[in-house]
Amino acid sequence: MAKTPPAAVAAAAPVLDQEVESPVDGEPAPKKRFTLKMPAFMARLPKLDLKSRMPFRIPLSKKLLILIGASVLTVSAAGAAALAFWPGEPEVVHKPVVAKKSKKGKKSKRVAPAASAASAAASAVESTDMAATMPAQTTARVAPAASEPEDPMDKLRRRLGETLSSGGKLENGGPGELKLTARQGEPKTMPAAHVTARVDPAADQAASRGEPAVATKIARARTDASDDHAVHHDAKAAALQHLQWSYDGAGGPEAWGKLKPDFAKCASGTRQSPIDIRDGIQVNLDPIQFDYKPTAFRVIDNGHTVQVNVAPGNFIEVNGKRFELLQFHFHRPSEERIQGKQFDMVVHLVHKDAEGRLALVAVLLERGGAHSIVQTVWNNLPLEKGEEQAAQVPLDLNQLLPAERSYYTYMGSLTTPPCSEGVLWMVMKRPVPIAQEQIGIFARLYPMNARPVQSASGRMIKESN
């Protein structure tokens, strides 16, 4: 074996106290025990009892490791939260400026945001105050070019400025309103008119977001919609004014109250006729005193029914009051109902007293035998509507009445426009017969000319025993 000399080892490094034989390749290492020789300076150091003098020795356990890991996670989470919620620098909002190119391409016009009507009024006041201190030549406002439509808000500002400069007053109105009162007598302003400027929330929000184009569109759309609604309402009202009342279609009973101001009771009245007569109070009513005489008559087809105008001299007396017969006319089917039952036809005899109050007697017509009075009327029907046909024979209206003359009575109205209320109604309880052929003749002229039943509204209905 090759031997390593001791001088080959550095003095500061530990050396073996005996020579070491290095084994030759393929031979087993020698079984010897070696001792490590420490350097000389180590011998001069005091001996330390490392096992008893190590104060920093800390035993590690599972619980301690868990506590350390939890502390680390808590600190990390707190740092992340602080970073997330730390207030940043405030952002500066820059409103975009929309530039509109002129037609010639040389200059551009800045479009002002569409402010609310209140802002327009304020700017008009400022412009008026400035105009008061400037020469007359500088206060003239240049009108927009005919080829370019004027912005609605600019137009509003201009009109407000003109009105205020002519002596108008700007006052606070309701919430979100300013009232502008023009001075009387000015030719260029509306006399005694109140211009109400309403704040449009949608337009204001669009303007505050820096979207003048959107705000302008909203304001213009609201104005156009309001104008369209007003035009539509006026056109509809005008169309209704030209309509004639009828029993069906656009001029039917549901629209009577809107056709003319005089017809308002047809929609708003509370004592309207006809009604379904039910639960009448049975009392001893005074009988109706009929004072009818054979009389001359004239027949007219008025476009709503067949009406018979009679000569003066026919009366009824009821409740101590005397009413004169003016005319009678027909409806098919009957407008009145008795306990829900409707009859084939009805004839209404219209009376009037000296004070102008009306009393109507309703005679129900039921299919049966021919009626002589009805046939006499049919024989004198005019050939044209609106023409009055005078009869050559007199008419005895007593034959039109039932033999048994008990009746119902209540306060109601006319059953045709203007639907005037305060009418005393007396409906005969017993119907009189009319032939089917006679019903058919009237049906060819007016298949249906009966107003629908109206609400009784708790009215008292009396019934004779």
Secondary structure, 3 states (H helix, E strand, C coil): CCECCHHHCCCCCCEECCCCECCCCCCCCCCCCCCEECCHHHHCCCCCCCCCCCCCCCCCCHHHHHHHHHHHHHHHHHHHHHHHHCCCCCCCCCCCCCEEECCCCCCEEECCCCCCHHHHHHHHHHHHHHHHCCCHHHHCCCCCCCCCCCCHHHHHHHHHHHHHHCCCEEEECCCCEEEEECCCCCCCCCCCCEEEEECCHHHHHHHHCCCHHHHHHHHHHHHHHHHHHHHHHHHHHHHHHHCCCCCCHHHCHHHHHHHCHHHCHHHHCCCCCCCEECCCEEECCCCCEEECCCECEEEEECCCCEEEEECCCCEEEECCEEEEEEEEEEECCCCCEECCEECCEEEEEEEECCCCCEEEEEEEEEECCCCHHHHHHHHCCCCCCCCEEECCCCECHHHHCCCCCCEEEEEEECCCCCCCEEEEEEEECCCEEECHHHHHHHHHHCCCCCCCCCCCCCCCCEEEC
